[in-house]
């Protein structure tokens, strides 16, 4: 009888683990990029809005142009690689190729967070999303300024793509199995990088 209980417990535990993996969007054949279903998206957004800390925290920075501008400068310096200069992932080539996809920070889902929740996301990151934690790297006042910027994002595409992606687009590409790279680093390049 004890052996049967242990076997049943093992089966239940295995099913629970498989269920959690499937619910988390992880395929048993490995991690791969896929489209997020609308039901899955609604469930995840609803859960995140409930569990992210900071709902009651109030932004201590004034909602004035100088603060918004400063927040934008910090955002564009630190966050442009994933979110683009404008917060809408403009020009980010992998924006829809990661799972979960990089959100448009101007979307109703993101704008639905309280200021305190947005600050908490910046400070603590979001597990399993690729969003890093900036605690210890960016001070609290700067995080609050970035939140102010998020509330006043420019129009999608109005600031262009981050330069790092523009440079890649400007390098001529060659095709074919025997083709050589369009640009090779020279010894001079390597010395200049040191």
Buried (B, 14 or more C-beta within 10 A) or exposed (E): EEEEEEEEEEEEEEEEEEEEEEEEBBEEEEEEEEEBEEEEBEEBBEEBBEEBEBEEBEBEBEEEEEBBBBBBBBBBEBBBEBBBBBBBBBBBEEBEEEBBBBBBBBEEBBEEBBBBBBBBBBBBBBEEBEBBBBBEEBEEEBBBBBBBBBBBBBEBEEBEBBEEBEEEEEEEEEEEEEEEEEEEEEEEEEEEEE
